[in-house]
Amino acid sequence: MAKLKIGTLPDDKPVKVNVEMPASVHRDLVAYAKALANESGQPISDPGKLIAPMLARFMATDRGFTKLRRASQSRAGDG
């Protein structure tokens, strides 16, 4: 079986955000939660809890975003 990109869910103080998504994306999220539960042995009672780690992983691996973020941080440090 292929290794999934996110692992165990971190225990962090949440910020509440309401999100609307297409039904097809929600179905895929539910399917991903099931696959992750099977792989990790950790039950996922709320697939919505996967959204934050998925977004974090996406942003961490987005080279364009990383470049912009570094440039922004270096400009902030120059002031």
A tleap script that builds the chain and sets N, CA, C and O, in Angstrom:
source leaprc.protein.ff14SB
mol = sequence {
  NMET ALA LYS LEU LYS ILE GLY THR LEU PRO
  ASP ASP LYS PRO VAL LYS VAL ASN VAL GLU
  MET PRO ALA SER VAL HIE ARG ASP LEU VAL
  ALA TYR ALA LYS ALA LEU ALA ASN GLU SER
  GLY GLN PRO ILE SER ASP PRO GLY LYS LEU
  ILE ALA PRO MET LEU ALA ARG PHE MET ALA
  THR ASP ARG GLY PHE THR LYS LEU ARG ARG
  ALA SER GLN SER ARG ALA GLY ASP CGLY
}
set mol.1.N position { 0.837 -1.178 0.000 }
set mol.1.CA position { 0.000 0.000 0.000 }
set mol.1.C position { 0.888 1.249 0.000 }
set mol.1.O position { 1.938 1.261 0.641 }
set mol.2.N position { 0.477 2.278 -0.704 }
set mol.2.CA position { 1.226 3.523 -0.769 }
set mol.2.C position { 1.162 4.252 0.568 }
set mol.2.O position { 0.151 4.202 1.268 }
set mol.3.N position { 2.246 4.924 0.909 }
set mol.3.CA position { 2.307 5.700 2.152 }
set mol.3.C position { 1.564 7.007 1.939 }
set mol.3.O position { 1.830 7.717 0.969 }
set mol.4.N position { 0.631 7.339 2.834 }
set mol.4.CA position { -0.126 8.578 2.726 }
set mol.4.C position { 0.725 9.747 3.196 }
set mol.4.O position { 1.641 9.567 3.999 }
set mol.5.N position { 0.430 10.942 2.702 }
set mol.5.CA position { 1.266 12.104 2.955 }
set mol.5.C position { 1.115 12.697 4.343 }
set mol.5.O position { 2.018 13.393 4.808 }
set mol.6.N position { 0.005 12.445 5.020 }
set mol.6.CA position { -0.113 12.956 6.382 }
set mol.6.C position { -0.109 11.792 7.349 }
set mol.6.O position { -0.551 10.691 7.018 }
set mol.7.N position { 0.387 12.042 8.534 }
set mol.7.CA position { 0.474 10.994 9.550 }
set mol.7.C position { -0.563 11.217 10.629 }
set mol.7.O position { -1.719 11.528 10.343 }
set mol.8.N position { -0.141 11.056 11.869 }
set mol.8.CA position { -1.062 11.252 12.979 }
set mol.8.C position { -1.433 12.716 13.092 }
set mol.8.O position { -0.662 13.591 12.697 }
set mol.9.N position { -2.604 12.981 13.627 }
set mol.9.CA position { -3.085 14.353 13.753 }
set mol.9.C position { -2.499 14.999 15.006 }
set mol.9.O position { -2.550 14.413 16.087 }
set mol.10.N position { -1.942 16.202 14.867 }
set mol.10.CA position { -1.369 16.874 16.032 }
set mol.10.C position { -2.462 17.356 16.978 }
set mol.10.O position { -3.577 17.656 16.553 }
set mol.11.N position { -2.129 17.427 18.262 }
set mol.11.CA position { -3.055 17.942 19.259 }
set mol.11.C position { -2.701 19.408 19.463 }
set mol.11.O position { -1.748 19.723 20.176 }
set mol.12.N position { -3.465 20.310 18.839 }
set mol.12.CA position { -3.168 21.731 18.853 }
set mol.12.C position { -4.455 22.497 19.114 }
set mol.12.O position { -5.544 22.001 18.825 }
set mol.13.N position { -4.336 23.705 19.658 }
set mol.13.CA position { -5.527 24.528 19.907 }
set mol.13.C position { -6.114 24.965 18.562 }
set mol.13.O position { -5.450 25.655 17.789 }
set mol.14.N position { -7.352 24.566 18.284 }
set mol.14.CA position { -7.933 24.855 16.971 }
set mol.14.C position { -8.495 26.270 16.847 }
set mol.14.O position { -8.832 26.922 17.835 }
set mol.15.N position { -8.583 26.714 15.605 }
set mol.15.CA position { -9.272 27.945 15.235 }
set mol.15.C position { -10.433 27.517 14.369 }
set mol.15.O position { -10.233 26.793 13.393 }
set mol.16.N position { -11.637 27.939 14.694 }
set mol.16.CA position { -12.832 27.502 13.985 }
set mol.16.C position { -12.942 28.222 12.642 }
set mol.16.O position { -12.878 29.449 12.575 }
set mol.17.N position { -13.110 27.438 11.569 }
set mol.17.CA position { -13.293 27.954 10.220 }
set mol.17.C position { -14.402 27.137 9.564 }
set mol.17.O position { -14.388 25.908 9.624 }
set mol.18.N position { -15.351 27.811 8.946 }
set mol.18.CA position { -16.393 27.110 8.192 }
set mol.18.C position { -15.983 27.060 6.726 }
set mol.18.O position { -15.584 28.070 6.147 }
set mol.19.N position { -16.086 25.878 6.135 }
set mol.19.CA position { -15.645 25.681 4.755 }
set mol.19.C position { -16.755 25.017 3.955 }
set mol.19.O position { -17.374 24.055 4.409 }
set mol.20.N position { -16.998 25.535 2.773 }
set mol.20.CA position { -17.890 24.868 1.831 }
set mol.20.C position { -17.025 24.221 0.773 }
set mol.20.O position { -16.043 24.806 0.317 }
set mol.21.N position { -17.395 22.998 0.380 }
set mol.21.CA position { -16.630 22.302 -0.649 }
set mol.21.C position { -17.586 21.526 -1.523 }
set mol.21.O position { -18.692 21.194 -1.096 }
set mol.22.N position { -17.175 21.233 -2.739 }
set mol.22.CA position { -18.007 20.402 -3.604 }
set mol.22.C position { -18.214 19.023 -2.969 }
set mol.22.O position { -17.353 18.519 -2.249 }
set mol.23.N position { -19.360 18.435 -3.249 }
set mol.23.CA position { -19.680 17.111 -2.703 }
set mol.23.C position { -18.623 16.080 -3.100 }
set mol.23.O position { -18.293 15.195 -2.310 }
set mol.24.N position { -18.096 16.191 -4.308 }
set mol.24.CA position { -17.083 15.227 -4.757 }
set mol.24.C position { -15.810 15.329 -3.911 }
set mol.24.O position { -15.170 14.315 -3.631 }
set mol.25.N position { -15.443 16.542 -3.504 }
set mol.25.CA position { -14.262 16.723 -2.657 }
set mol.25.C position { -14.539 16.132 -1.275 }
set mol.25.O position { -13.661 15.508 -0.679 }
set mol.26.N position { -15.747 16.327 -0.771 }
set mol.26.CA position { -16.110 15.756 0.532 }
set mol.26.C position { -16.067 14.229 0.480 }
set mol.26.O position { -15.577 13.590 1.410 }
set mol.27.N position { -16.570 13.656 -0.584 }
set mol.27.CA position { -16.513 12.191 -0.723 }
set mol.27.C position { -15.066 11.702 -0.717 }
set mol.27.O position { -14.746 10.695 -0.085 }
set mol.28.N position { -14.197 12.422 -1.425 }
set mol.28.CA position { -12.782 12.056 -1.448 }
set mol.28.C position { -12.149 12.219 -0.065 }
set mol.28.O position { -11.307 11.413 0.330 }
set mol.29.N position { -12.547 13.250 0.662 }
set mol.29.CA position { -12.036 13.464 2.016 }
set mol.29.C position { -12.439 12.316 2.941 }
set mol.29.O position { -11.632 11.835 3.737 }
set mol.30.N position { -13.679 11.889 2.830 }
set mol.30.CA position { -14.166 10.756 3.627 }
set mol.30.C position { -13.393 9.489 3.250 }
set mol.30.O position { -12.992 8.722 4.125 }
set mol.31.N position { -13.187 9.273 1.956 }
set mol.31.CA position { -12.431 8.100 1.504 }
set mol.31.C position { -10.989 8.166 2.005 }
set mol.31.O position { -10.426 7.147 2.403 }
set mol.32.N position { -10.389 9.356 1.989 }
set mol.32.CA position { -9.023 9.512 2.485 }
set mol.32.C position { -8.967 9.200 3.974 }
set mol.32.O position { -8.040 8.537 4.440 }
set mol.33.N position { -9.956 9.677 4.718 }
set mol.33.CA position { -10.005 9.408 6.164 }
set mol.33.C position { -10.079 7.909 6.432 }
set mol.33.O position { -9.431 7.405 7.349 }
set mol.34.N position { -10.858 7.206 5.643 }
set mol.34.CA position { -10.955 5.750 5.800 }
set mol.34.C position { -9.620 5.084 5.490 }
set mol.34.O position { -9.193 4.184 6.213 }
set mol.35.N position { -8.960 5.519 4.424 }
set mol.35.CA position { -7.669 4.947 4.055 }
set mol.35.C position { -6.630 5.227 5.139 }
set mol.35.O position { -5.835 4.351 5.479 }
set mol.36.N position { -6.635 6.433 5.677 }
set mol.36.CA position { -5.694 6.798 6.730 }
set mol.36.C position { -5.964 5.983 7.998 }
set mol.36.O position { -5.028 5.533 8.660 }
set mol.37.N position { -7.227 5.797 8.329 }
set mol.37.CA position { -7.580 4.994 9.507 }
set mol.37.C position { -7.112 3.553 9.329 }
set mol.37.O position { -6.603 2.943 10.269 }
set mol.38.N position { -7.284 3.013 8.135 }
set mol.38.CA position { -6.821 1.647 7.865 }
set mol.38.C position { -5.307 1.545 7.965 }
set mol.38.O position { -4.784 0.571 8.507 }
set mol.39.N position { -4.596 2.547 7.444 }
set mol.39.CA position { -3.137 2.508 7.443 }
set mol.39.C position { -2.552 2.733 8.833 }
set mol.39.O position { -1.598 2.062 9.228 }
set mol.40.N position { -3.123 3.675 9.568 }
set mol.40.CA position { -2.540 4.055 10.850 }
set mol.40.C position { -3.111 3.296 12.038 }
set mol.40.O position { -2.496 3.245 13.103 }
set mol.41.N position { -4.285 2.707 11.853 }
set mol.41.CA position { -4.950 2.051 12.967 }
set mol.41.C position { -5.592 3.043 13.917 }
set mol.41.O position { -6.118 2.656 14.960 }
set mol.42.N position { -5.554 4.321 13.565 }
set mol.42.CA position { -6.147 5.390 14.368 }
set mol.42.C position { -7.489 5.771 13.742 }
set mol.42.O position { -7.517 6.274 12.618 }
set mol.43.N position { -8.601 5.541 14.446 }
set mol.43.CA position { -9.898 5.885 13.850 }
set mol.43.C position { -10.023 7.391 13.625 }
set mol.43.O position { -9.578 8.187 14.452 }
set mol.44.N position { -10.623 7.771 12.516 }
set mol.44.CA position { -10.869 9.178 12.186 }
set mol.44.C position { -12.374 9.386 12.269 }
set mol.44.O position { -13.104 9.013 11.350 }
set mol.45.N position { -12.843 9.979 13.361 }
set mol.45.CA position { -14.284 10.150 13.538 }
set mol.45.C position { -14.819 11.341 12.752 }
set mol.45.O position { -15.993 11.365 12.383 }
set mol.46.N position { -13.959 12.334 12.492 }
set mol.46.CA position { -14.385 13.532 11.756 }
set mol.46.C position { -13.397 13.797 10.626 }
set mol.46.O position { -12.310 14.321 10.873 }
set mol.47.N position { -13.753 13.445 9.386 }
set mol.47.CA position { -12.842 13.673 8.259 }
set mol.47.C position { -12.436 15.143 8.109 }
set mol.47.O position { -11.380 15.432 7.546 }
set mol.48.N position { -13.248 16.064 8.598 }
set mol.48.CA position { -12.917 17.485 8.527 }
set mol.48.C position { -11.625 17.819 9.259 }
set mol.48.O position { -10.977 18.818 8.948 }
set mol.49.N position { -11.246 16.992 10.230 }
set mol.49.CA position { -10.005 17.230 10.975 }
set mol.49.C position { -8.771 16.984 10.104 }
set mol.49.O position { -7.659 17.345 10.487 }
set mol.50.N position { -8.963 16.379 8.950 }
set mol.50.CA position { -7.841 16.158 8.036 }
set mol.50.C position { -7.515 17.402 7.210 }
set mol.50.O position { -6.419 17.511 6.660 }
set mol.51.N position { -8.451 18.331 7.120 }
set mol.51.CA position { -8.269 19.493 6.247 }
set mol.51.C position { -7.047 20.308 6.650 }
set mol.51.O position { -6.250 20.677 5.787 }
set mol.52.N position { -6.878 20.599 7.936 }
set mol.52.CA position { -5.738 21.422 8.378 }
set mol.52.C position { -4.403 20.753 8.071 }
set mol.52.O position { -3.534 21.409 7.496 }
set mol.53.N position { -4.187 19.467 8.426 }
set mol.53.CA position { -2.893 18.878 8.081 }
set mol.53.C position { -2.674 18.772 6.576 }
set mol.53.O position { -1.538 18.864 6.110 }
set mol.54.N position { -3.746 18.581 5.813 }
set mol.54.CA position { -3.606 18.526 4.355 }
set mol.54.C position { -3.176 19.891 3.814 }
set mol.54.O position { -2.288 19.974 2.966 }
set mol.55.N position { -3.808 20.956 4.306 }
set mol.55.CA position { -3.427 22.297 3.862 }
set mol.55.C position { -2.003 22.633 4.285 }
set mol.55.O position { -1.240 23.212 3.511 }
set mol.56.N position { -1.651 22.272 5.507 }
set mol.56.CA position { -0.292 22.536 5.987 }
set mol.56.C position { 0.733 21.819 5.105 }
set mol.56.O position { 1.755 22.398 4.736 }
set mol.57.N position { 0.455 20.565 4.774 }
set mol.57.CA position { 1.354 19.784 3.923 }
set mol.57.C position { 1.452 20.405 2.531 }
set mol.57.O position { 2.538 20.504 1.958 }
set mol.58.N position { 0.314 20.818 1.999 }
set mol.58.CA position { 0.289 21.449 0.682 }
set mol.58.C position { 1.141 22.716 0.680 }
set mol.58.O position { 1.967 22.907 -0.212 }
set mol.59.N position { 0.942 23.583 1.677 }
set mol.59.CA position { 1.695 24.838 1.720 }
set mol.59.C position { 3.182 24.589 1.954 }
set mol.59.O position { 4.022 25.302 1.405 }
set mol.60.N position { 3.511 23.593 2.759 }
set mol.60.CA position { 4.918 23.287 3.037 }
set mol.60.C position { 5.648 22.773 1.805 }
set mol.60.O position { 6.865 22.926 1.701 }
set mol.61.N position { 4.922 22.166 0.872 }
set mol.61.CA position { 5.562 21.601 -0.314 }
set mol.61.C position { 5.352 22.447 -1.567 }
set mol.61.O position { 5.781 22.052 -2.651 }
set mol.62.N position { 4.702 23.599 -1.438 }
set mol.62.CA position { 4.481 24.500 -2.568 }
set mol.62.C position { 5.701 25.410 -2.708 }
set mol.62.O position { 5.880 26.338 -1.918 }
set mol.63.N position { 6.528 25.149 -3.699 }
set mol.63.CA position { 7.785 25.887 -3.850 }
set mol.63.C position { 7.572 27.378 -4.072 }
set mol.63.O position { 8.324 28.200 -3.549 }
set mol.64.N position { 6.554 27.727 -4.844 }
set mol.64.CA position { 6.275 29.140 -5.088 }
set mol.64.C position { 5.904 29.861 -3.800 }
set mol.64.O position { 6.370 30.972 -3.550 }
set mol.65.N position { 5.074 29.236 -2.991 }
set mol.65.CA position { 4.677 29.827 -1.716 }
set mol.65.C position { 5.882 29.944 -0.784 }
set mol.65.O position { 6.051 30.960 -0.109 }
set mol.66.N position { 6.717 28.908 -0.747 }
set mol.66.CA position { 7.893 28.922 0.111 }
set mol.66.C position { 8.822 30.070 -0.277 }
set mol.66.O position { 9.363 30.757 0.590 }
set mol.67.N position { 9.006 30.274 -1.583 }
set mol.67.CA position { 9.856 31.353 -2.074 }
set mol.67.C position { 9.304 32.719 -1.666 }
set mol.67.O position { 10.038 33.580 -1.182 }
set mol.68.N position { 7.993 32.900 -1.871 }
set mol.68.CA position { 7.359 34.168 -1.496 }
set mol.68.C position { 7.444 34.404 0.009 }
set mol.68.O position { 7.684 35.526 0.454 }
set mol.69.N position { 7.251 33.364 0.774 }
set mol.69.CA position { 7.285 33.480 2.230 }
set mol.69.C position { 8.692 33.869 2.707 }
set mol.69.O position { 8.845 34.737 3.567 }
set mol.70.N position { 9.707 33.223 2.145 }
set mol.70.CA position { 11.093 33.559 2.511 }
set mol.70.C position { 11.414 35.008 2.157 }
set mol.70.O position { 12.028 35.726 2.946 }
set mol.71.N position { 10.992 35.433 0.963 }
set mol.71.CA position { 11.252 36.801 0.529 }
set mol.71.C position { 10.544 37.794 1.448 }
set mol.71.O position { 11.108 38.830 1.798 }
set mol.72.N position { 9.332 37.483 1.829 }
set mol.72.CA position { 8.563 38.351 2.715 }
set mol.72.C position { 9.207 38.436 4.093 }
set mol.72.O position { 9.270 39.513 4.685 }
set mol.73.N position { 9.685 37.301 4.607 }
set mol.73.CA position { 10.332 37.264 5.921 }
set mol.73.C position { 11.649 38.020 5.909 }
set mol.73.O position { 11.994 38.687 6.885 }
set mol.74.N position { 12.387 37.920 4.808 }
set mol.74.CA position { 13.675 38.632 4.764 }
set mol.74.C position { 13.445 40.143 4.650 }
set mol.74.O position { 14.216 40.922 5.210 }
set mol.75.N position { 12.402 40.567 3.935 }
set mol.75.CA position { 12.079 42.001 3.860 }
set mol.75.C position { 11.627 42.503 5.233 }
set mol.75.O position { 11.973 43.621 5.615 }
set mol.76.N position { 10.871 41.714 5.973 }
set mol.76.CA position { 10.403 42.109 7.296 }
set mol.76.C position { 11.584 42.232 8.258 }
set mol.76.O position { 11.576 43.083 9.148 }
set mol.77.N position { 12.596 41.383 8.079 }
set mol.77.CA position { 13.780 41.428 8.943 }
set mol.77.C position { 14.702 42.581 8.622 }
set mol.77.O position { 15.535 42.954 9.449 }
set mol.78.N position { 14.570 43.162 7.424 }
set mol.78.CA position { 15.439 44.263 7.012 }
set mol.78.C position { 14.994 45.594 7.615 }
set mol.78.O position { 15.780 46.540 7.682 }
set mol.79.N position { 13.729 45.671 8.055 }
set mol.79.CA position { 13.157 46.943 8.508 }
set mol.79.C position { 13.496 47.219 9.874 }
set mol.79.O position { 13.095 48.251 10.413 }
savepdb mol mol.pdb
quit
